[in-house]
Amino acid sequence: MATRGPLLAPQWAETTTTVEIKAMTVNSKQVTLAILRQRYDEPLYDSCT
């Protein structure tokens, strides 16, 4: 029987990744990107008043 060398720990590296997921929903349904691109750009308030 052949002799074996010592068991070594595997080489590995730790990396960190940031993930951000955003989803807009209306009445529990996800709004698609195509719908968002069709929206009108209107101010939230009237600056004249």
mmCIF entry with sequence, helices, sheets and N, C-alpha, C, O atoms, coordinates in Angstrom:
data_MODEL
# 
_entry.id   MODEL 
# 
_entity.id                         1 
_entity.type                       polymer 
_entity.pdbx_number_of_molecules   1 
# 
_entity_poly.entity_id                      1 
_entity_poly.type                           'polypeptide(L)' 
_entity_poly.nstd_linkage                   no 
_entity_poly.nstd_monomer                   no 
_entity_poly.pdbx_seq_one_letter_code       MATRGPLLAPQWAETTTTVEIKAMTVNSKQVTLAILRQRYDEPLYDSCT 
_entity_poly.pdbx_seq_one_letter_code_can   MATRGPLLAPQWAETTTTVEIKAMTVNSKQVTLAILRQRYDEPLYDSCT 
_entity_poly.pdbx_strand_id                 A 
# 
loop_
_entity_poly_seq.entity_id 
_entity_poly_seq.num 
_entity_poly_seq.mon_id 
_entity_poly_seq.hetero 
1 1  MET n 
1 2  ALA n 
1 3  THR n 
1 4  ARG n 
1 5  GLY n 
1 6  PRO n 
1 7  LEU n 
1 8  LEU n 
1 9  ALA n 
1 10 PRO n 
1 11 GLN n 
1 12 TRP n 
1 13 ALA n 
1 14 GLU n 
1 15 THR n 
1 16 THR n 
1 17 THR n 
1 18 THR n 
1 19 VAL n 
1 20 GLU n 
1 21 ILE n 
1 22 LYS n 
1 23 ALA n 
1 24 MET n 
1 25 THR n 
1 26 VAL n 
1 27 ASN n 
1 28 SER n 
1 29 LYS n 
1 30 GLN n 
1 31 VAL n 
1 32 THR n 
1 33 LEU n 
1 34 ALA n 
1 35 ILE n 
1 36 LEU n 
1 37 ARG n 
1 38 GLN n 
1 39 ARG n 
1 40 TYR n 
1 41 ASP n 
1 42 GLU n 
1 43 PRO n 
1 44 LEU n 
1 45 TYR n 
1 46 ASP n 
1 47 SER n 
1 48 CYS n 
1 49 THR n 
# 
_struct_asym.id          A 
_struct_asym.entity_id   1 
# 
_struct_conf.conf_type_id            HELX_P 
_struct_conf.id                      HELX_P1 
_struct_conf.pdbx_PDB_helix_id       AA1 
_struct_conf.beg_label_comp_id       LEU 
_struct_conf.beg_label_asym_id       A 
_struct_conf.beg_label_seq_id        33 
_struct_conf.pdbx_beg_PDB_ins_code   ? 
_struct_conf.end_label_comp_id       GLN 
_struct_conf.end_label_asym_id       A 
_struct_conf.end_label_seq_id        38 
_struct_conf.pdbx_end_PDB_ins_code   ? 
_struct_conf.beg_auth_comp_id        LEU 
_struct_conf.beg_auth_asym_id        A 
_struct_conf.beg_auth_seq_id         33 
_struct_conf.end_auth_comp_id        GLN 
_struct_conf.end_auth_asym_id        A 
_struct_conf.end_auth_seq_id         38 
_struct_conf.pdbx_PDB_helix_class    1 
_struct_conf.details                 ? 
_struct_conf.pdbx_PDB_helix_length   6 
# 
_struct_conf_type.id          HELX_P 
_struct_conf_type.criteria    ? 
_struct_conf_type.reference   ? 
# 
_struct_sheet.id               AA1 
_struct_sheet.type             ? 
_struct_sheet.number_strands   2 
_struct_sheet.details          ? 
# 
_struct_sheet_order.sheet_id     AA1 
_struct_sheet_order.range_id_1   1 
_struct_sheet_order.range_id_2   2 
_struct_sheet_order.offset       ? 
_struct_sheet_order.sense        anti-parallel 
# 
loop_
_struct_sheet_range.sheet_id 
_struct_sheet_range.id 
_struct_sheet_range.beg_label_comp_id 
_struct_sheet_range.beg_label_asym_id 
_struct_sheet_range.beg_label_seq_id 
_struct_sheet_range.pdbx_beg_PDB_ins_code 
_struct_sheet_range.end_label_comp_id 
_struct_sheet_range.end_label_asym_id 
_struct_sheet_range.end_label_seq_id 
_struct_sheet_range.pdbx_end_PDB_ins_code 
_struct_sheet_range.beg_auth_comp_id 
_struct_sheet_range.beg_auth_asym_id 
_struct_sheet_range.beg_auth_seq_id 
_struct_sheet_range.end_auth_comp_id 
_struct_sheet_range.end_auth_asym_id 
_struct_sheet_range.end_auth_seq_id 
AA1 1 THR A 25 ? VAL A 26 ? THR A 25 VAL A 26 
AA1 2 LYS A 29 ? GLN A 30 ? LYS A 29 GLN A 30 
# 
loop_
_atom_site.group_PDB 
_atom_site.id 
_atom_site.type_symbol 
_atom_site.label_atom_id 
_atom_site.label_alt_id 
_atom_site.label_comp_id 
_atom_site.label_asym_id 
_atom_site.label_entity_id 
_atom_site.label_seq_id 
_atom_site.pdbx_PDB_ins_code 
_atom_site.Cartn_x 
_atom_site.Cartn_y 
_atom_site.Cartn_z 
_atom_site.occupancy 
_atom_site.B_iso_or_equiv 
_atom_site.pdbx_formal_charge 
_atom_site.auth_seq_id 
_atom_site.auth_comp_id 
_atom_site.auth_asym_id 
_atom_site.auth_atom_id 
_atom_site.pdbx_PDB_model_num 
ATOM 1   N N  . MET A 1 1  ? 0.843   -1.175 0.000   1.00 0.00 ? 1  MET A N  1 
ATOM 2   C CA . MET A 1 1  ? 0.000   0.000  0.000   1.00 0.00 ? 1  MET A CA 1 
ATOM 3   C C  . MET A 1 1  ? 0.888   1.239  0.000   1.00 0.00 ? 1  MET A C  1 
ATOM 4   O O  . MET A 1 1  ? 1.843   1.325  0.772   1.00 0.00 ? 1  MET A O  1 
ATOM 5   N N  . ALA A 1 2  ? 0.571   2.195  -0.866  1.00 0.00 ? 2  ALA A N  1 
ATOM 6   C CA . ALA A 1 2  ? 1.370   3.423  -0.976  1.00 0.00 ? 2  ALA A CA 1 
ATOM 7   C C  . ALA A 1 2  ? 1.011   4.386  0.150   1.00 0.00 ? 2  ALA A C  1 
ATOM 8   O O  . ALA A 1 2  ? -0.141  4.450  0.581   1.00 0.00 ? 2  ALA A O  1 
ATOM 9   N N  . THR A 1 3  ? 1.986   5.120  0.613   1.00 0.00 ? 3  THR A N  1 
ATOM 10  C CA . THR A 1 3  ? 1.722   6.112  1.656   1.00 0.00 ? 3  THR A CA 1 
ATOM 11  C C  . THR A 1 3  ? 1.257   7.414  1.015   1.00 0.00 ? 3  THR A C  1 
ATOM 12  O O  . THR A 1 3  ? 1.694   7.775  -0.078  1.00 0.00 ? 3  THR A O  1 
ATOM 13  N N  . ARG A 1 4  ? 0.398   8.087  1.686   1.00 0.00 ? 4  ARG A N  1 
ATOM 14  C CA . ARG A 1 4  ? -0.148  9.352  1.193   1.00 0.00 ? 4  ARG A CA 1 
ATOM 15  C C  . ARG A 1 4  ? 0.445   10.512 1.974   1.00 0.00 ? 4  ARG A C  1 
ATOM 16  O O  . ARG A 1 4  ? 0.846   10.376 3.130   1.00 0.00 ? 4  ARG A O  1 
ATOM 17  N N  . GLY A 1 5  ? 0.488   11.651 1.310   1.00 0.00 ? 5  GLY A N  1 
ATOM 18  C CA . GLY A 1 5  ? 0.978   12.868 1.957   1.00 0.00 ? 5  GLY A CA 1 
ATOM 19  C C  . GLY A 1 5  ? -0.097  13.432 2.891   1.00 0.00 ? 5  GLY A C  1 
ATOM 20  O O  . GLY A 1 5  ? -1.195  12.882 2.969   1.00 0.00 ? 5  GLY A O  1 
ATOM 21  N N  . PRO A 1 6  ? 0.202   14.498 3.582   1.00 0.00 ? 6  PRO A N  1 
ATOM 22  C CA . PRO A 1 6  ? -0.763  15.097 4.503   1.00 0.00 ? 6  PRO A CA 1 
ATOM 23  C C  . PRO A 1 6  ? -1.947  15.700 3.750   1.00 0.00 ? 6  PRO A C  1 
ATOM 24  O O  . PRO A 1 6  ? -1.806  16.123 2.603   1.00 0.00 ? 6  PRO A O  1 
ATOM 25  N N  . LEU A 1 7  ? -3.108  15.738 4.393   1.00 0.00 ? 7  LEU A N  1 
ATOM 26  C CA . LEU A 1 7  ? -4.293  16.372 3.812   1.00 0.00 ? 7  LEU A CA 1 
ATOM 27  C C  . LEU A 1 7  ? -4.167  17.880 3.987   1.00 0.00 ? 7  LEU A C  1 
ATOM 28  O O  . LEU A 1 7  ? -3.901  18.363 5.087   1.00 0.00 ? 7  LEU A O  1 
ATOM 29  N N  . LEU A 1 8  ? -4.357  18.609 2.915   1.00 0.00 ? 8  LEU A N  1 
ATOM 30  C CA . LEU A 1 8  ? -4.251  20.061 2.947   1.00 0.00 ? 8  LEU A CA 1 
ATOM 31  C C  . LEU A 1 8  ? -5.621  20.691 2.746   1.00 0.00 ? 8  LEU A C  1 
ATOM 32  O O  . LEU A 1 8  ? -6.470  20.137 2.047   1.00 0.00 ? 8  LEU A O  1 
ATOM 33  N N  . ALA A 1 9  ? -5.832  21.842 3.355   1.00 0.00 ? 9  ALA A N  1 
ATOM 34  C CA . ALA A 1 9  ? -7.084  22.574 3.166   1.00 0.00 ? 9  ALA A CA 1 
ATOM 35  C C  . ALA A 1 9  ? -7.139  23.105 1.739   1.00 0.00 ? 9  ALA A C  1 
ATOM 36  O O  . ALA A 1 9  ? -6.118  23.528 1.195   1.00 0.00 ? 9  ALA A O  1 
ATOM 37  N N  . PRO A 1 10 ? -8.313  23.085 1.132   1.00 0.00 ? 10 PRO A N  1 
ATOM 38  C CA . PRO A 1 10 ? -8.426  23.609 -0.234  1.00 0.00 ? 10 PRO A CA 1 
ATOM 39  C C  . PRO A 1 10 ? -8.191  25.121 -0.264  1.00 0.00 ? 10 PRO A C  1 
ATOM 40  O O  . PRO A 1 10 ? -8.495  25.821 0.702   1.00 0.00 ? 10 PRO A O  1 
ATOM 41  N N  . GLN A 1 11 ? -7.660  25.610 -1.355  1.00 0.00 ? 11 GLN A N  1 
ATOM 42  C CA . GLN A 1 11 ? -7.433  27.038 -1.525  1.00 0.00 ? 11 GLN A CA 1 
ATOM 43  C C  . GLN A 1 11 ? -8.715  27.685 -2.040  1.00 0.00 ? 11 GLN A C  1 
ATOM 44  O O  . GLN A 1 11 ? -9.304  27.211 -3.011  1.00 0.00 ? 11 GLN A O  1 
ATOM 45  N N  . TRP A 1 12 ? -9.143  28.755 -1.397  1.00 0.00 ? 12 TRP A N  1 
ATOM 46  C CA . TRP A 1 12 ? -10.346 29.457 -1.817  1.00 0.00 ? 12 TRP A CA 1 
ATOM 47  C C  . TRP A 1 12 ? -10.216 30.920 -1.453  1.00 0.00 ? 12 TRP A C  1 
ATOM 48  O O  . TRP A 1 12 ? -9.405  31.301 -0.609  1.00 0.00 ? 12 TRP A O  1 
ATOM 49  N N  . ALA A 1 13 ? -11.025 31.725 -2.100  1.00 0.00 ? 13 ALA A N  1 
ATOM 50  C CA . ALA A 1 13 ? -11.021 33.166 -1.850  1.00 0.00 ? 13 ALA A CA 1 
ATOM 51  C C  . ALA A 1 13 ? -12.450 33.618 -1.602  1.00 0.00 ? 13 ALA A C  1 
ATOM 52  O O  . ALA A 1 13 ? -13.388 33.113 -2.219  1.00 0.00 ? 13 ALA A O  1 
ATOM 53  N N  . GLU A 1 14 ? -12.604 34.554 -0.711  1.00 0.00 ? 14 GLU A N  1 
ATOM 54  C CA . GLU A 1 14 ? -13.928 35.080 -0.397  1.00 0.00 ? 14 GLU A CA 1 
ATOM 55  C C  . GLU A 1 14 ? -14.112 36.409 -1.116  1.00 0.00 ? 14 GLU A C  1 
ATOM 56  O O  . GLU A 1 14 ? -13.242 37.278 -1.069  1.00 0.00 ? 14 GLU A O  1 
ATOM 57  N N  . THR A 1 15 ? -15.251 36.556 -1.781  1.00 0.00 ? 15 THR A N  1 
ATOM 58  C CA . THR A 1 15 ? -15.561 37.811 -2.460  1.00 0.00 ? 15 THR A CA 1 
ATOM 59  C C  . THR A 1 15 ? -16.910 38.320 -1.962  1.00 0.00 ? 15 THR A C  1 
ATOM 60  O O  . THR A 1 15 ? -17.762 37.538 -1.540  1.00 0.00 ? 15 THR A O  1 
ATOM 61  N N  . THR A 1 16 ? -17.092 39.626 -2.016  1.00 0.00 ? 16 THR A N  1 
ATOM 62  C CA . THR A 1 16 ? -18.336 40.253 -1.589  1.00 0.00 ? 16 THR A CA 1 
ATOM 63  C C  . THR A 1 16 ? -18.967 40.938 -2.791  1.00 0.00 ? 16 THR A C  1 
ATOM 64  O O  . THR A 1 16 ? -18.288 41.632 -3.548  1.00 0.00 ? 16 THR A O  1 
ATOM 65  N N  . THR A 1 17 ? -20.261 40.741 -2.959  1.00 0.00 ? 17 THR A N  1 
ATOM 66  C CA . THR A 1 17 ? -20.988 41.340 -4.065  1.00 0.00 ? 17 THR A CA 1 
ATOM 67  C C  . THR A 1 17 ? -22.227 42.025 -3.531  1.00 0.00 ? 17 THR A C  1 
ATOM 68  O O  . THR A 1 17 ? -22.907 41.498 -2.650  1.00 0.00 ? 17 THR A O  1 
ATOM 69  N N  . THR A 1 18 ? -22.519 43.196 -4.060  1.00 0.00 ? 18 THR A N  1 
ATOM 70  C CA . THR A 1 18 ? -23.731 43.919 -3.691  1.00 0.00 ? 18 THR A CA 1 
ATOM 71  C C  . THR A 1 18 ? -24.752 43.761 -4.802  1.00 0.00 ? 18 THR A C  1 
ATOM 72  O O  . THR A 1 18 ? -24.443 43.980 -5.973  1.00 0.00 ? 18 THR A O  1 
ATOM 73  N N  . VAL A 1 19 ? -25.958 43.385 -4.440  1.00 0.00 ? 19 VAL A N  1 
ATOM 74  C CA . VAL A 1 19 ? -27.034 43.205 -5.405  1.00 0.00 ? 19 VAL A CA 1 
ATOM 75  C C  . VAL A 1 19 ? -28.210 44.054 -4.955  1.00 0.00 ? 19 VAL A C  1 
ATOM 76  O O  . VAL A 1 19 ? -28.600 44.018 -3.788  1.00 0.00 ? 19 VAL A O  1 
ATOM 77  N N  . GLU A 1 20 ? -28.772 44.816 -5.879  1.00 0.00 ? 20 GLU A N  1 
ATOM 78  C CA . GLU A 1 20 ? -29.936 45.639 -5.576  1.00 0.00 ? 20 GLU A CA 1 
ATOM 79  C C  . GLU A 1 20 ? -31.027 45.295 -6.575  1.00 0.00 ? 20 GLU A C  1 
ATOM 80  O O  . GLU A 1 20 ? -30.820 45.373 -7.786  1.00 0.00 ? 20 GLU A O  1 
ATOM 81  N N  . ILE A 1 21 ? -32.176 44.918 -6.069  1.00 0.00 ? 21 ILE A N  1 
ATOM 82  C CA . ILE A 1 21 ? -33.301 44.555 -6.924  1.00 0.00 ? 21 ILE A CA 1 
ATOM 83  C C  . ILE A 1 21 ? -34.457 45.491 -6.601  1.00 0.00 ? 21 ILE A C  1 
ATOM 84  O O  . ILE A 1 21 ? -34.882 45.601 -5.451  1.00 0.00 ? 21 ILE A O  1 
ATOM 85  N N  . LYS A 1 22 ? -34.955 46.158 -7.624  1.00 0.00 ? 22 LYS A N  1 
ATOM 86  C CA . LYS A 1 22 ? -36.077 47.060 -7.444  1.00 0.00 ? 22 LYS A CA 1 
ATOM 87  C C  . LYS A 1 22 ? -37.192 46.626 -8.389  1.00 0.00 ? 22 LYS A C  1 
ATOM 88  O O  . LYS A 1 22 ? -36.944 46.321 -9.555  1.00 0.00 ? 22 LYS A O  1 
ATOM 89  N N  . ALA A 1 23 ? -38.404 46.601 -7.885  1.00 0.00 ? 23 ALA A N  1 
ATOM 90  C CA . ALA A 1 23 ? -39.551 46.256 -8.716  1.00 0.00 ? 23 ALA A CA 1 
ATOM 91  C C  . ALA A 1 23 ? -40.716 47.148 -8.319  1.00 0.00 ? 23 ALA A C  1 
ATOM 92  O O  . ALA A 1 23 ? -41.000 47.318 -7.133  1.00 0.00 ? 23 ALA A O  1 
ATOM 93  N N  . MET A 1 24 ? -41.382 47.709 -9.302  1.00 0.00 ? 24 MET A N  1 
ATOM 94  C CA . MET A 1 24 ? -42.553 48.529 -9.043  1.00 0.00 ? 24 MET A CA 1 
ATOM 95  C C  . MET A 1 24 ? -43.785 47.668 -9.259  1.00 0.00 ? 24 MET A C  1 
ATOM 96  O O  . MET A 1 24 ? -43.898 46.980 -10.273 1.00 0.00 ? 24 MET A O  1 
ATOM 97  N N  . THR A 1 25 ? -44.698 47.706 -8.314  1.00 0.00 ? 25 THR A N  1 
ATOM 98  C CA . THR A 1 25 ? -45.927 46.922 -8.445  1.00 0.00 ? 25 THR A CA 1 
ATOM 99  C C  . THR A 1 25 ? -47.139 47.830 -8.312  1.00 0.00 ? 25 THR A C  1 
ATOM 100 O O  . THR A 1 25 ? -47.118 48.822 -7.585  1.00 0.00 ? 25 THR A O  1 
ATOM 101 N N  . VAL A 1 26 ? -48.192 47.468 -9.031  1.00 0.00 ? 26 VAL A N  1 
ATOM 102 C CA . VAL A 1 26 ? -49.478 48.146 -8.953  1.00 0.00 ? 26 VAL A CA 1 
ATOM 103 C C  . VAL A 1 26 ? -50.531 47.060 -8.812  1.00 0.00 ? 26 VAL A C  1 
ATOM 104 O O  . VAL A 1 26 ? -50.652 46.188 -9.672  1.00 0.00 ? 26 VAL A O  1 
ATOM 105 N N  . ASN A 1 27 ? -51.286 47.114 -7.731  1.00 0.00 ? 27 ASN A N  1 
ATOM 106 C CA . ASN A 1 27 ? -52.312 46.094 -7.448  1.00 0.00 ? 27 ASN A CA 1 
ATOM 107 C C  . ASN A 1 27 ? -51.716 44.695 -7.492  1.00 0.00 ? 27 ASN A C  1 
ATOM 108 O O  . ASN A 1 27 ? -52.286 43.793 -8.104  1.00 0.00 ? 27 ASN A O  1 
ATOM 109 N N  . SER A 1 28 ? -50.589 44.517 -6.855  1.00 0.00 ? 28 SER A N  1 
ATOM 110 C CA . SER A 1 28 ? -49.895 43.228 -6.735  1.00 0.00 ? 28 SER A CA 1 
ATOM 111 C C  . SER A 1 28 ? -49.360 42.688 -8.057  1.00 0.00 ? 28 SER A C  1 
ATOM 112 O O  . SER A 1 28 ? -48.991 41.516 -8.137  1.00 0.00 ? 28 SER A O  1 
ATOM 113 N N  . LYS A 1 29 ? -49.313 43.520 -9.090  1.00 0.00 ? 29 LYS A N  1 
ATOM 114 C CA . LYS A 1 29 ? -48.766 43.090 -10.379 1.00 0.00 ? 29 LYS A CA 1 
ATOM 115 C C  . LYS A 1 29 ? -47.541 43.924 -10.685 1.00 0.00 ? 29 LYS A C  1 
ATOM 116 O O  . LYS A 1 29 ? -47.540 45.140 -10.493 1.00 0.00 ? 29 LYS A O  1 
ATOM 117 N N  . GLN A 1 30 ? -46.493 43.260 -11.163 1.00 0.00 ? 30 GLN A N  1 
ATOM 118 C CA . GLN A 1 30 ? -45.257 43.960 -11.448 1.00 0.00 ? 30 GLN A CA 1 
ATOM 119 C C  . GLN A 1 30 ? -45.397 44.791 -12.716 1.00 0.00 ? 30 GLN A C  1 
ATOM 120 O O  . GLN A 1 30 ? -45.924 44.324 -13.726 1.00 0.00 ? 30 GLN A O  1 
ATOM 121 N N  . VAL A 1 31 ? -44.916 46.030 -12.648 1.00 0.00 ? 31 VAL A N  1 
ATOM 122 C CA . VAL A 1 31 ? -44.933 46.930 -13.797 1.00 0.00 ? 31 VAL A CA 1 
ATOM 123 C C  . VAL A 1 31 ? -43.690 46.643 -14.627 1.00 0.00 ? 31 VAL A C  1 
ATOM 124 O O  . VAL A 1 31 ? -42.575 46.638 -14.104 1.00 0.00 ? 31 VAL A O  1 
ATOM 125 N N  . THR A 1 32 ? -43.879 46.409 -15.904 1.00 0.00 ? 32 THR A N  1 
ATOM 126 C CA . THR A 1 32 ? -42.758 46.072 -16.774 1.00 0.00 ? 32 THR A CA 1 
ATOM 127 C C  . THR A 1 32 ? -42.012 47.323 -17.210 1.00 0.00 ? 32 THR A C  1 
ATOM 128 O O  . THR A 1 32 ? -42.525 48.435 -17.095 1.00 0.00 ? 32 THR A O  1 
ATOM 129 N N  . LEU A 1 33 ? -40.816 47.135 -17.704 1.00 0.00 ? 33 LEU A N  1 
ATOM 130 C CA . LEU A 1 33 ? -40.005 48.245 -18.167 1.00 0.00 ? 33 LEU A CA 1 
ATOM 131 C C  . LEU A 1 33 ? -40.667 48.942 -19.352 1.00 0.00 ? 33 LEU A C  1 
ATOM 132 O O  . LEU A 1 33 ? -40.546 50.159 -19.493 1.00 0.00 ? 33 LEU A O  1 
ATOM 133 N N  . ALA A 1 34 ? -41.356 48.204 -20.194 1.00 0.00 ? 34 ALA A N  1 
ATOM 134 C CA . ALA A 1 34 ? -42.036 48.798 -21.350 1.00 0.00 ? 34 ALA A CA 1 
ATOM 135 C C  . ALA A 1 34 ? -43.111 49.785 -20.899 1.00 0.00 ? 34 ALA A C  1 
ATOM 136 O O  . ALA A 1 34 ? -43.278 50.838 -21.514 1.00 0.00 ? 34 ALA A O  1 
ATOM 137 N N  . ILE A 1 35 ? -43.833 49.457 -19.841 1.00 0.00 ? 35 ILE A N  1 
ATOM 138 C CA . ILE A 1 35 ? -44.859 50.361 -19.320 1.00 0.00 ? 35 ILE A CA 1 
ATOM 139 C C  . ILE A 1 35 ? -44.211 51.607 -18.720 1.00 0.00 ? 35 ILE A C  1 
ATOM 140 O O  . ILE A 1 35 ? -44.705 52.719 -18.908 1.00 0.00 ? 35 ILE A O  1 
ATOM 141 N N  . LEU A 1 36 ? -43.109 51.420 -18.002 1.00 0.00 ? 36 LEU A N  1 
ATOM 142 C CA . LEU A 1 36 ? -42.428 52.568 -17.409 1.00 0.00 ? 36 LEU A CA 1 
ATOM 143 C C  . LEU A 1 36 ? -41.913 53.531 -18.468 1.00 0.00 ? 36 LEU A C  1 
ATOM 144 O O  . LEU A 1 36 ? -41.904 54.743 -18.249 1.00 0.00 ? 36 LEU A O  1 
ATOM 145 N N  . ARG A 1 37 ? -41.494 53.019 -19.591 1.00 0.00 ? 37 ARG A N  1 
ATOM 146 C CA . ARG A 1 37 ? -40.989 53.879 -20.662 1.00 0.00 ? 37 ARG A CA 1 
ATOM 147 C C  . ARG A 1 37 ? -42.112 54.671 -21.329 1.00 0.00 ? 37 ARG A C  1 
ATOM 148 O O  . ARG A 1 37 ? -41.839 55.692 -21.959 1.00 0.00 ? 37 ARG A O  1 
ATOM 149 N N  . GLN A 1 38 ? -43.362 54.232 -21.210 1.00 0.00 ? 38 GLN A N  1 
ATOM 150 C CA . GLN A 1 38 ? -44.489 54.917 -21.827 1.00 0.00 ? 38 GLN A CA 1 
ATOM 151 C C  . GLN A 1 38 ? -45.093 55.994 -20.932 1.00 0.00 ? 38 GLN A C  1 
ATOM 152 O O  . GLN A 1 38 ? -45.944 56.758 -21.388 1.00 0.00 ? 38 GLN A O  1 
ATOM 153 N N  . ARG A 1 39 ? -44.681 56.071 -19.692 1.00 0.00 ? 39 ARG A N  1 
ATOM 154 C CA . ARG A 1 39 ? -45.302 56.999 -18.755 1.00 0.00 ? 39 ARG A CA 1 
ATOM 155 C C  . ARG A 1 39 ? -44.997 58.438 -19.159 1.00 0.00 ? 39 ARG A C  1 
ATOM 156 O O  . ARG A 1 39 ? -44.014 58.719 -19.844 1.00 0.00 ? 39 ARG A O  1 
ATOM 157 N N  . TYR A 1 40 ? -45.857 59.323 -18.721 1.00 0.00 ? 40 TYR A N  1 
ATOM 158 C CA . TYR A 1 40 ? -45.675 60.744 -18.975 1.00 0.00 ? 40 TYR A CA 1 
ATOM 159 C C  . TYR A 1 40 ? -44.854 61.346 -17.851 1.00 0.00 ? 40 TYR A C  1 
ATOM 160 O O  . TYR A 1 40 ? -45.072 61.039 -16.679 1.00 0.00 ? 40 TYR A O  1 
ATOM 161 N N  . ASP A 1 41 ? -43.927 62.189 -18.205 1.00 0.00 ? 41 ASP A N  1 
ATOM 162 C CA . ASP A 1 41 ? -43.134 62.885 -17.197 1.00 0.00 ? 41 ASP A CA 1 
ATOM 163 C C  . ASP A 1 41 ? -43.875 64.154 -16.802 1.00 0.00 ? 41 ASP A C  1 
ATOM 164 O O  . ASP A 1 41 ? -43.834 65.156 -17.515 1.00 0.00 ? 41 ASP A O  1 
ATOM 165 N N  . GLU A 1 42 ? -44.544 64.104 -15.675 1.00 0.00 ? 42 GLU A N  1 
ATOM 166 C CA . GLU A 1 42 ? -45.295 65.242 -15.171 1.00 0.00 ? 42 GLU A CA 1 
ATOM 167 C C  . GLU A 1 42 ? -44.798 65.554 -13.775 1.00 0.00 ? 42 GLU A C  1 
ATOM 168 O O  . GLU A 1 42 ? -44.463 64.650 -13.010 1.00 0.00 ? 42 GLU A O  1 
ATOM 169 N N  . PRO A 1 43 ? -44.750 66.839 -13.442 1.00 0.00 ? 43 PRO A N  1 
ATOM 170 C CA . PRO A 1 43 ? -44.320 67.184 -12.086 1.00 0.00 ? 43 PRO A CA 1 
ATOM 171 C C  . PRO A 1 43 ? -45.351 66.717 -11.055 1.00 0.00 ? 43 PRO A C  1 
ATOM 172 O O  . PRO A 1 43 ? -46.536 66.575 -11.358 1.00 0.00 ? 43 PRO A O  1 
ATOM 173 N N  . LEU A 1 44 ? -44.880 66.488 -9.860  1.00 0.00 ? 44 LEU A N  1 
ATOM 174 C CA . LEU A 1 44 ? -45.772 66.048 -8.793  1.00 0.00 ? 44 LEU A CA 1 
ATOM 175 C C  . LEU A 1 44 ? -46.578 67.198 -8.220  1.00 0.00 ? 44 LEU A C  1 
ATOM 176 O O  . LEU A 1 44 ? -47.566 66.973 -7.520  1.00 0.00 ? 44 LEU A O  1 
ATOM 177 N N  . TYR A 1 45 ? -46.176 68.411 -8.504  1.00 0.00 ? 45 TYR A N  1 
ATOM 178 C CA . TYR A 1 45 ? -46.915 69.567 -8.002  1.00 0.00 ? 45 TYR A CA 1 
ATOM 179 C C  . TYR A 1 45 ? -46.867 70.674 -9.052  1.00 0.00 ? 45 TYR A C  1 
ATOM 180 O O  . TYR A 1 45 ? -46.017 70.662 -9.943  1.00 0.00 ? 45 TYR A O  1 
ATOM 181 N N  . ASP A 1 46 ? -47.778 71.619 -8.940  1.00 0.00 ? 46 ASP A N  1 
ATOM 182 C CA . ASP A 1 46 ? -47.839 72.752 -9.849  1.00 0.00 ? 46 ASP A CA 1 
ATOM 183 C C  . ASP A 1 46 ? -47.047 73.890 -9.226  1.00 0.00 ? 46 ASP A C  1 
ATOM 184 O O  . ASP A 1 46 ? -47.435 74.409 -8.179  1.00 0.00 ? 46 ASP A O  1 
ATOM 185 N N  . SER A 1 47 ? -45.951 74.286 -9.845  1.00 0.00 ? 47 SER A N  1 
ATOM 186 C CA . SER A 1 47 ? -45.090 75.318 -9.274  1.00 0.00 ? 47 SER A CA 1 
ATOM 187 C C  . SER A 1 47 ? -45.658 76.723 -9.439  1.00 0.00 ? 47 SER A C  1 
ATOM 188 O O  . SER A 1 47 ? -45.113 77.675 -8.880  1.00 0.00 ? 47 SER A O  1 
ATOM 189 N N  . CYS A 1 48 ? -46.757 76.870 -10.207 1.00 0.00 ? 48 CYS A N  1 
ATOM 190 C CA . CYS A 1 48 ? -47.343 78.192 -10.427 1.00 0.00 ? 48 CYS A CA 1 
ATOM 191 C C  . CYS A 1 48 ? -48.244 78.630 -9.279  1.00 0.00 ? 48 CYS A C  1 
ATOM 192 O O  . CYS A 1 48 ? -48.562 79.814 -9.174  1.00 0.00 ? 48 CYS A O  1 
ATOM 193 N N  . THR A 1 49 ? -48.652 77.728 -8.438  1.00 0.00 ? 49 THR A N  1 
ATOM 194 C CA . THR A 1 49 ? -49.582 78.113 -7.358  1.00 0.00 ? 49 THR A CA 1 
ATOM 195 C C  . THR A 1 49 ? -48.845 78.432 -6.091  1.00 0.00 ? 49 THR A C  1 
ATOM 196 O O  . THR A 1 49 ? -49.466 78.773 -5.084  1.00 0.00 ? 49 THR A O  1 
# 
